[in-house]
């Protein structure tokens, strides 16, 4: 059966070569040919058409070869005269070749007998399978990777010989491999010109002296060095020359660290504004390697219309083993909100466990002293709390995600001592999920959603410090409403906060140019005095915004209106900050 296809269907005028297929040609090959043929104008003469046909012939033959058809028959012709001449190809792919035999030949000292068998077993292409060119070539990578995992770091394929049998439609392949030396790890060689202590680097080092070389272990060490963020550049590698021989005949090579430390101090500044909370400025000073053990001292100051605060955090990454860090923190703040005026002093300790880029969790304890006024009186609280949190992050970006999701939760059992009221235990729990769905292949259109739920059980709102209660409204929750404007109020129109929280947001994001983006959003939320989240009496906000992409993340400007406002709400709210809303 003769089938024909005009190459470049849908763009026939751009490429005039007609291809006639004889026999059964897989659709994948046809599509590949169609996409690979270049765009050319119509031929101006028979000679021009013949040149086009020859160019197309070379491309078509190469594609059939790549799919294992090593003996296709391709006839070229020119149909028509003068300016009407057009190139034409008639193609018979013939039979697809199969693999007859695969052989590994070692140049120099071969690996041990047991390693020979494992290297041979690593070949995925077996006799009788189609002889696809990419698969034949990929066996070189598989052989080298298998040998490196067996302790031969310098293994490589030096030659590939292919013998084809046209009559049998088969090929036989022989790979010539230089296995190189089998290697065991020696000692670690640290640079003399860095501040970081050797014993800290030992803590994150997965390599064991005397162990057989394993590329995954060396890659893991390099990954851990990068994750410390102490170095502008870092590399752990085998030394160029062996330092001895092991009892089993393997070479011993030391591991050399090439490290270039980052500057010790980093200062960052940030700012935000919205019509309900006003203007705020944040400054953060980070001091690296304070005690030469990979630690970080972070000082953060906030000056805003409603808040002044200073926090100090001393982080000791990998203090309890790799990925298990210790943090000690202290802070003081003065908040003046519609709900309360509160001065707080905090001291705490925590353990941060990073299982990988996707999952991390933490736990710890803290003590707070709180002086609060705002409900027609003043109260003091002394609070002791345990806390635990977990986070799963499968989004593709920290500040501007376009696909993936995040989930996080926090549980905080607390005991409050108050000279002005009863001593009470209570538990505060919060869970949040965020989802990002790309609506186009380039990620220029994204649908984003957020759901946040909270509950406070064990006592009444009156016996809980203001910053442990739930509030809603503002740029980080339900836009269109003032800060803390959603939820119960007292007779003096002061927000009381609640024991439960329910918030949800949906947002459509569009990237207009590489720098400019636009969003439309709908937020909803409710704060209730009930213990568990309630979804009745939701306050809903609607709005739109623009984004300007910067190296630090998108600069955000949102304008929102409340759809079911109370007498306390303004007609609209404006929010400016760095980063997406969620």
Phi and psi in degrees as a GROMACS rama.xvg file:
@    title "Ramachandran Plot"
@    xaxis  label "Phi"
@    yaxis  label "Psi"
@TYPE xy
-99.3532  123.867  UNK-2
-113.249  148.227  UNK-3
-131.051  152.478  UNK-4
-144.151  128.141  UNK-5
-80.9682  113.37  UNK-6
-57.0327  138.286  UNK-7
74.4419  44.8493  UNK-8
-51.6728  135.029  UNK-9
92.2598  -14.0513  UNK-10
-139.706  37.3989  UNK-11
-57.1181  -36.2296  UNK-12
-66.2258  -24.494  UNK-13
-79.6333  -29.6315  UNK-14
-134.285  115.938  UNK-15
-89.7148  2.48024  UNK-16
-77.0076  123.583  UNK-17
-94.8894  131.865  UNK-18
-116.505  126.198  UNK-19
-110.037  119.191  UNK-20
-95.5838  130.028  UNK-21
-108.023  125.059  UNK-22
95.9485  -174.743  UNK-23
-91.0893  112.844  UNK-24
-113.44  121.193  UNK-25
-55.9242  145.616  UNK-26
-60.3941  -33.5802  UNK-27
-61.6386  -39.0306  UNK-28
-70.0163  -42.3912  UNK-29
-58.421  -46.2489  UNK-30
-62.1977  -38.2162  UNK-31
-65.6984  -42.5558  UNK-32
-63.6257  -44.0753  UNK-33
-59.3345  -38.9797  UNK-34
-80.3382  -22.5197  UNK-35
-91.6554  -22.8183  UNK-36
-66.5826  132.11  UNK-37
-75.2565  154.136  UNK-38
-73.4661  128.221  UNK-39
-139.443  154.638  UNK-40
-74.8809  166.862  UNK-41
-59.0169  147.297  UNK-42
-64.9661  144.201  UNK-43
-95.8636  -12.4575  UNK-44
-161.776  167.018  UNK-45
-59.2246  -37.477  UNK-46
-64.3781  -42.3275  UNK-47
-61.5533  -41.9162  UNK-48
-64.0122  -38.6919  UNK-49
-65.7099  -39.6339  UNK-50
-62.9153  -40.0454  UNK-51
-62.4583  -40.7027  UNK-52
-64.1757  -39.4247  UNK-53
-68.6098  -39.9012  UNK-54
-61.6076  -43.3747  UNK-55
-65.1706  -36.3738  UNK-56
-60.3311  -44.3709  UNK-57
-63.306  -40.4656  UNK-58
-66.7378  -46.3795  UNK-59
-64.2076  -42.3543  UNK-60
-62.7868  -42.2478  UNK-61
-62.583  -37.543  UNK-62
-69.2126  -42.9509  UNK-63
-62.6542  -40.0095  UNK-64
-60.2787  -41.1797  UNK-65
-61.9091  -27.8035  UNK-66
-95.9458  10.625  UNK-67
93.8881  7.72378  UNK-68
-99.0334  91.0285  UNK-69
-92.7456  0.530242  UNK-70
-137.588  52.9667  UNK-71
-76.0763  153.946  UNK-72
-105.686  119.658  UNK-73
-125.98  118.784  UNK-74
-109.776  131.413  UNK-75
-104.485  148.269  UNK-76
-152.333  160.469  UNK-77
-120.313  122.447  UNK-78
-105.787  130.043  UNK-79
95.4514  170.453  UNK-80
-122.573  158.354  UNK-81
56.9461  -134.846  UNK-82
-73.3993  -8.36671  UNK-83
-91.5284  -0.22665  UNK-84
-64.9748  136.871  UNK-85
-136.408  139.4  UNK-86
-77.4704  149.869  UNK-87
-145.031  136.982  UNK-88
-119.935  134.219  UNK-89
-111.808  122.581  UNK-90
-122.454  125.131  UNK-91
-115.382  109.802  UNK-92
-68.7782  -19.4938  UNK-93
70.8202  -161.933  UNK-94
-90.5198  148.422  UNK-95
-76.1487  129.642  UNK-96
-71.9635  152.905  UNK-97
-122.338  167.316  UNK-98
-83.4497  128.612  UNK-99
-95.4289  -45.8613  UNK-100
-154.18  142.13  UNK-101
-123.392  135.02  UNK-102
-137.853  141.127  UNK-103
-110.371  125.719  UNK-104
-116.26  134.049  UNK-105
-101.164  131.231  UNK-106
-96.7382  112.463  UNK-107
93.9749  -155.725  UNK-108
-67.2878  120.83  UNK-109
-77.4802  163.008  UNK-110
-65.9828  173.332  UNK-111
-60.8781  158.333  UNK-112
-56.281  -45.2529  UNK-113
-64.3521  -35.3899  UNK-114
-72.7318  -30.6274  UNK-115
-58.6156  -44.9038  UNK-116
-64.5714  -40.9006  UNK-117
-68.3852  -37.2474  UNK-118
-65.6135  -40.7496  UNK-119
-65.3853  -36.7122  UNK-120
-70.1988  -18.2271  UNK-121
-73.8821  -14.5277  UNK-122
-73.0491  121.144  UNK-123
-87.6346  -21.5216  UNK-124
-83.5261  121.025  UNK-125
-118.393  157.096  UNK-126
-53.5423  137.152  UNK-127
96.4039  -16.2831  UNK-128
-82.3163  156.357  UNK-129
-58.6814  139.932  UNK-130
-89.4549  63.0246  UNK-131
-71.5191  131.203  UNK-132
-58.0929  -43.5147  UNK-133
-62.6785  -36.1526  UNK-134
-69.7418  -38.4134  UNK-135
-62.3129  -43.0702  UNK-136
-70.0088  -37.3754  UNK-137
-65.6492  -20.4104  UNK-138
-62.6132  -28.2711  UNK-139
-61.0678  -44.6762  UNK-140
-63.0004  -42.4787  UNK-141
-65.2562  -40.0629  UNK-142
-64.8821  -46.876  UNK-143
-62.1537  -42.9266  UNK-144
-63.1238  -40.3431  UNK-145
-63.8475  -42.6012  UNK-146
-67.6728  -39.3236  UNK-147
-63.7305  -37.8702  UNK-148
-68.5002  -19.5513  UNK-149
-90.944  4.1009  UNK-150
105.219  14.4482  UNK-151
-111.519  87.5007  UNK-152
-68.1267  -19.9257  UNK-153
-107.47  14.905  UNK-154
-64.2313  136.63  UNK-155
-158.242  151.471  UNK-156
-86.1858  124.673  UNK-157
-99.1474  -18.1419  UNK-158
-158.475  147.277  UNK-159
-130.494  120.058  UNK-160
-111.373  127.363  UNK-161
-120.683  127.533  UNK-162
-118.055  121.524  UNK-163
-104.043  147.299  UNK-164
-120.035  103.501  UNK-165
-64.6287  -37.3372  UNK-166
-67.9175  -44.2164  UNK-167
-85.3632  -9.71398  UNK-168
56.6322  49.1943  UNK-169
-135.777  163.552  UNK-170
-132.082  151.058  UNK-171
-121.192  139.762  UNK-172
-126.359  135.646  UNK-173
-123.815  124.064  UNK-174
-100.926  126.166  UNK-175
-97.2813  122.826  UNK-176
-122.653  133.989  UNK-177
-101.818  105.689  UNK-178
-73.8778  -27.7955  UNK-179
70.3121  -167.467  UNK-180
-85.285  148.429  UNK-181
-83.1114  136.827  UNK-182
-129.421  142.886  UNK-183
-117.228  149.086  UNK-184
-70.1375  138.232  UNK-185
-99.6741  -143.091  UNK-186
-84.0303  167.801  UNK-187
-92.6605  132.252  UNK-188
-107.574  113.044  UNK-189
-95.4584  146.189  UNK-190
-69.5037  150.344  UNK-191
-87.8529  -13.5461  UNK-192
-105.84  27.1267  UNK-193
-117.899  158.1  UNK-194
-83.3214  -30.9825  UNK-195
-62.6331  133.864  UNK-196
-72.3105  146.926  UNK-197
-60.7623  -37.8082  UNK-198
-69.3695  -26.3015  UNK-199
-69.5623  -43.1752  UNK-200
-64.6158  -33.689  UNK-201
-61.0789  -32.0922  UNK-202
-67.722  -28.344  UNK-203
-102.594  5.04355  UNK-204
-86.5846  116.449  UNK-205
-87.3847  -3.34469  UNK-206
-81.8506  138.953  UNK-207
-112.697  129.568  UNK-208
-60.3251  130.76  UNK-209
93.0345  -12.3846  UNK-210
-74.843  151.707  UNK-211
-66.0689  140.85  UNK-212
-54.4319  132.264  UNK-213
-136.741  118.206  UNK-214
-62.1335  -30.174  UNK-215
-68.3398  -34.0723  UNK-216
-67.6273  -41.4782  UNK-217
-67.4533  -39.1713  UNK-218
-64.8988  -37.4128  UNK-219
-63.666  -42.5937  UNK-220
-62.2665  -43.7964  UNK-221
-63.3297  -37.4607  UNK-222
-65.0896  -42.1047  UNK-223
-65.7804  -38.1132  UNK-224
-60.9573  -42.1093  UNK-225
-66.3698  -36.9637  UNK-226
-70.3212  -19.1478  UNK-227
-67.0897  -23.6954  UNK-228
58.644  25.6699  UNK-229
-91.0576  -15.1527  UNK-230
-125.796  140.194  UNK-231
-69.9384  -35.6789  UNK-232
-145.599  147.113  UNK-233
-152.559  141.959  UNK-234
-154.435  128.207  UNK-235
-108.714  124.926  UNK-236
-145.237  159.739  UNK-237
-69.7285  146.955  UNK-238
-68.0966  155.291  UNK-239
-67.2568  -28.2104  UNK-240
-122.049  145.244  UNK-241
-69.1644  154.641  UNK-242
-111.507  0.633354  UNK-243
169.472  -175.344  UNK-244
-125.597  138.567  UNK-245
-82.372  168.486  UNK-246
-62.7034  -29.0743  UNK-247
-87.6863  7.85329  UNK-248
92.2862  -4.37006  UNK-249
-74.4259  147.553  UNK-250
-70.0709  150.874  UNK-251
-109.675  124.258  UNK-252
-127.185  132.126  UNK-253
-70.6687  163.882  UNK-254
-108.949  122.738  UNK-255
-103.201  133.595  UNK-256
-101.885  125.731  UNK-257
-111.221  108.197  UNK-258
-128.531  137.275  UNK-259
-126.208  107.844  UNK-260
-74.3627  148.072  UNK-261
-76.885  166.608  UNK-262
-61.3812  146.318  UNK-263
-76.2645  -27.425  UNK-264
-117.582  137.215  UNK-265
-133.974  129.683  UNK-266
-115.016  127.521  UNK-267
-125.14  146.598  UNK-268
-126.759  145.69  UNK-269
-145.166  159.352  UNK-270
-149.084  156.454  UNK-271
-152.964  160.309  UNK-272
-151.297  138.398  UNK-273
-147.573  161.593  UNK-274
-69.5294  -17.8816  UNK-275
-96.7964  -36.9031  UNK-276
-96.4491  -15.8501  UNK-277
83.6106  -158.888  UNK-278
-95.8689  141.779  UNK-279
-142.405  145.244  UNK-280
-125.908  136.513  UNK-281
-120.204  139.052  UNK-282
-130.917  135.749  UNK-283
-131.699  128.48  UNK-284
-112.487  123.042  UNK-285
-113.917  127.124  UNK-286
-114.259  114.779  UNK-287
-87.5999  149.811  UNK-288
54.5386  47.9844  UNK-289
-58.9985  -44.2873  UNK-290
-111.413  15.255  UNK-291
71.2569  14.8504  UNK-292
-118.296  34.8624  UNK-293
74.7308  12.8243  UNK-294
-85.531  162.886  UNK-295
-130.428  133.232  UNK-296
-110.103  120.74  UNK-297
-118.276  122.673  UNK-298
-112.518  124.691  UNK-299
-123.643  126.968  UNK-300
-120.07  138.219  UNK-301
-127.239  129.176  UNK-302
-125.001  115.761  UNK-303
-143.883  169.799  UNK-304
-60.6715  -32.9769  UNK-305
-110.029  -1.47467  UNK-306
-154.484  139.307  UNK-307
-124.454  137.054  UNK-308
-161.352  154.67  UNK-309
-138.778  128.404  UNK-310
-128.543  138.725  UNK-311
-120.199  130.213  UNK-312
-129.437  127.985  UNK-313
-110.464  110.666  UNK-314
-103.111  133.106  UNK-315
-117.83  81.1383  UNK-316
-60.3502  142.632  UNK-317
62.0332  18.9822  UNK-318
-63.1115  -33.7266  UNK-319
-106.53  21.851  UNK-320
117.023  164.825  UNK-321
-61.3125  132.306  UNK-322
81.6556  0.00539098  UNK-323
-120.621  99.9419  UNK-324
-106.268  157.932  UNK-325
-112.53  137.715  UNK-326
-132.945  139.814  UNK-327
-124.331  130.884  UNK-328
-138.666  154.654  UNK-329
-147.01  150.055  UNK-330
-160.036  159.575  UNK-331
-141.492  138.787  UNK-332
-147.423  155.954  UNK-333
-132.102  110.196  UNK-334
-110.019  134.942  UNK-335
-127.629  92.9101  UNK-336
-112.886  175.973  UNK-337
-63.6717  -26.9165  UNK-338
-84.3789  -36.8825  UNK-339
-163.063  160.87  UNK-340
-111.586  123.332  UNK-341
-141.274  131.326  UNK-342
-110.362  130.97  UNK-343
-132.615  136.86  UNK-344
-118.687  134.04  UNK-345
-131.422  141.473  UNK-346
-140.335  129.061  UNK-347
-153.159  168.871  UNK-348
-141.055  144.145  UNK-349
-149.253  160.225  UNK-350
-116.547  126.171  UNK-351
-110.98  123.246  UNK-352
-115.528  117.667  UNK-353
-106.984  105.569  UNK-354
-78.553  -15.3873  UNK-355
162.427  -174.984  UNK-356
-66.9223  -16.232  UNK-357
-95.4916  -42.2719  UNK-358
-124.552  134.774  UNK-359
-150.086  155.873  UNK-360
-147.948  165.239  UNK-361
-148.542  159.996  UNK-362
-154.298  156.64  UNK-363
177.197  -164.766  UNK-364
-145.504  152.176  UNK-365
-149.298  157.745  UNK-366
-125.766  139.596  UNK-367
-133.014  143.215  UNK-368
-114.54  127.736  UNK-369
-128.393  129.762  UNK-370
-115.067  119.593  UNK-371
-129.398  139.308  UNK-372
-140.156  159.77  UNK-373
143.791  -14.306  UNK-374
-111.527  48.2059  UNK-375
67.9718  12.2785  UNK-376
-158.885  -178.48  UNK-377
-125.185  140.443  UNK-378
-136.986  147.955  UNK-379
-111.631  142.575  UNK-380
-129.932  139.095  UNK-381
-116.294  121.575  UNK-382
-123.741  133.447  UNK-383
-119.081  130.204  UNK-384
-140.351  145.694  UNK-385
-100.128  153.949  UNK-386
-146.941  146.704  UNK-387
-142.953  140.711  UNK-388
-146.152  156.548  UNK-389
-143.018  149.946  UNK-390
-144.924  131.797  UNK-391
-116.3  125.2  UNK-392
-125.66  106.531  UNK-393
-116.751  25.7387  UNK-394
-89.0063  160.201  UNK-395
-91.0326  -4.57147  UNK-396
-154.694  148.288  UNK-397
-75.6898  -46.6557  UNK-398
-100.793  -22.0748  UNK-399
-140.765  67.7393  UNK-400
-70.1951  143.563  UNK-401
-121.836  -14.2843  UNK-402
-156.002  157.689  UNK-403
106.683  -163.204  UNK-404
-156.308  162.801  UNK-405
-136.597  145.335  UNK-406
-140.356  138.668  UNK-407
-149.734  153.685  UNK-408
-149.527  153.948  UNK-409
-140.546  137  UNK-410
-126.206  130.101  UNK-411
-137.969  89.4899  UNK-412
-72.5334  132.827  UNK-413
-136.906  146.511  UNK-414
-125.064  125.555  UNK-415
-111.786  127.75  UNK-416
-106.983  128.734  UNK-417
-138.503  122.972  UNK-418
-67.7033  -13.777  UNK-419
-102.34  7.08258  UNK-420
-169.251  -172.996  UNK-421
-72.1764  153.164  UNK-422
-81.7241  125.609  UNK-423
-135.14  142.581  UNK-424
-94.1164  148.201  UNK-425
-155.525  163.798  UNK-426
-127.809  129.655  UNK-427
-111.876  128.467  UNK-428
-132.017  137.731  UNK-429
-137.681  136.816  UNK-430
-132.9  142.294  UNK-431
-144.459  139.296  UNK-432
-129.643  142.053  UNK-433
-133.11  138.346  UNK-434
-129.823  137.848  UNK-435
-129.224  118.208  UNK-436
-116.919  115.762  UNK-437
-71.4859  134.145  UNK-438
-102.71  0.204393  UNK-439
-145.266  156.169  UNK-440
-62.3405  -31.6246  UNK-441
-85.0495  -4.37916  UNK-442
74.204  19.4622  UNK-443
-79.8647  -17.8509  UNK-444
-125.541  126.622  UNK-445
-135.114  136.391  UNK-446
-103.714  128.835  UNK-447
-124.951  144.322  UNK-448
-139.971  152.454  UNK-449
-142.657  139.729  UNK-450
-134.837  126.947  UNK-451
-130.659  129.426  UNK-452
-128.772  142.274  UNK-453
-144.009  151.693  UNK-454
-146.24  150.295  UNK-455
-134.1  114.24  UNK-456
-121.581  149.892  UNK-457
119.155  -19.2264  UNK-458
-162.553  -178.25  UNK-459
-90.6143  165.228  UNK-460
-58.9868  -37.2782  UNK-461
-57.471  -32.7319  UNK-462
-93.1009  8.66902  UNK-463
-113.755  133.716  UNK-464
-57.44  151.204  UNK-465
-56.8198  -39.0955  UNK-466
-79.1428  -3.76239  UNK-467
-96.4573  -11.0034  UNK-468
-77.6276  167.732  UNK-469
-99.5751  135.928  UNK-470
-132.706  160.169  UNK-471
-147.06  157.842  UNK-472
111.695  131.112  UNK-473
124.917  -178.642  UNK-474
-64.5362  -24.1013  UNK-475
-99.7886  6.09421  UNK-476
-138.463  -93.589  UNK-477
-109.634  103.046  UNK-478
-72.6789  148.102  UNK-479
105.963  -18.7132  UNK-480
-114.498  151.394  UNK-481
-68.1726  162.972  UNK-482
-58.4922  126.785  UNK-483
64.3165  21.7276  UNK-484
-88.1276  -4.67691  UNK-485
-106.985  126.721  UNK-486
129.656  -172.049  UNK-487
-68.2738  147.897  UNK-488
-127.617  153.157  UNK-489
-89.1437  -174.482  UNK-490
-65.1826  -22.3021  UNK-491
-93.6228  12.9202  UNK-492
67.3567  31.3657  UNK-493
-101.607  129.573  UNK-494
-60.7456  130.82  UNK-495
-93.4096  -19.8742  UNK-496
78.7319  172.646  UNK-497
-142.537  177.024  UNK-498
-98.5405  -2.61722  UNK-499
-148.647  157.185  UNK-500
-141.878  138.898  UNK-501
-138.306  123.033  UNK-502
-136.651  145.122  UNK-503
-146.852  147.437  UNK-504
-143.707  144.669  UNK-505
-129.109  143.922  UNK-506
-146.213  132.499  UNK-507
-102.944  125.555  UNK-508
-117.287  132.962  UNK-509
-129.002  132.764  UNK-510
-95.1697  106.998  UNK-511
-76.1  -48.0358  UNK-512
-130.271  -176.444  UNK-513
-64.8704  -23.8218  UNK-514
-107.165  -26.4788  UNK-515
-110.253  134.136  UNK-516
-133.331  163.277  UNK-517
-135.331  150.545  UNK-518
-136.803  155.043  UNK-519
-131.638  140.519  UNK-520
-144.959  158.872  UNK-521
-136.747  120.401  UNK-522
-114.919  149.16  UNK-523
-146.08  148.356  UNK-524
-166.505  161.616  UNK-525
-153.095  139.16  UNK-526
-117.165  131.842  UNK-527
-130.904  156.531  UNK-528
-83.1032  -5.32404  UNK-529
-72.0978  157.686  UNK-530
-68.1187  -32.2561  UNK-531
-117.311  151.599  UNK-532
-54.6739  136.551  UNK-533
-114.904  140.743  UNK-534
-109.09  9.01919  UNK-535
-90.2927  164.374  UNK-536
56.4807  38.5623  UNK-537
-70.1099  139.275  UNK-538
-95.2118  132.696  UNK-539
-120.794  134.117  UNK-540
-122.7  143.486  UNK-541
-127.713  140.309  UNK-542
-169.017  -175.974  UNK-543
-146.356  163.121  UNK-544
-160.166  174.2  UNK-545
-124.66  155.807  UNK-546
-129.456  135.108  UNK-547
-115.976  117.391  UNK-548
-77.2882  125.482  UNK-549
-124.154  165.001  UNK-550
-58.9716  -24.8038  UNK-551
-89.9766  2.23209  UNK-552
118.791  171.359  UNK-553
-71.0696  135.713  UNK-554
-81.48  124.271  UNK-555
-108.442  131.911  UNK-556
-129.827  115.83  UNK-557
-121.546  141.733  UNK-558
-124.547  128.738  UNK-559
-137.983  151.65  UNK-560
-122.389  145.86  UNK-561
-80.5743  130.685  UNK-562
-84.0172  -29.0359  UNK-563
-132.052  70.4458  UNK-564
-75.2373  159.667  UNK-565
-97.5452  -179.561  UNK-566
-64.8636  -18.19  UNK-567
-84.9001  -12.56  UNK-568
-90.8486  145.094  UNK-569
-80.6985  171.912  UNK-570
-70.6204  -29.6259  UNK-571
-159.663  166.609  UNK-572
-134.671  149.411  UNK-573
-121.296  137.616  UNK-574
-132.317  134.346  UNK-575
-132.121  128.561  UNK-576
-165.988  -178.46  UNK-577
-102.26  137.761  UNK-578
96.33  156.305  UNK-579
-66.4226  162.026  UNK-580
-62.9236  -31.0488  UNK-581
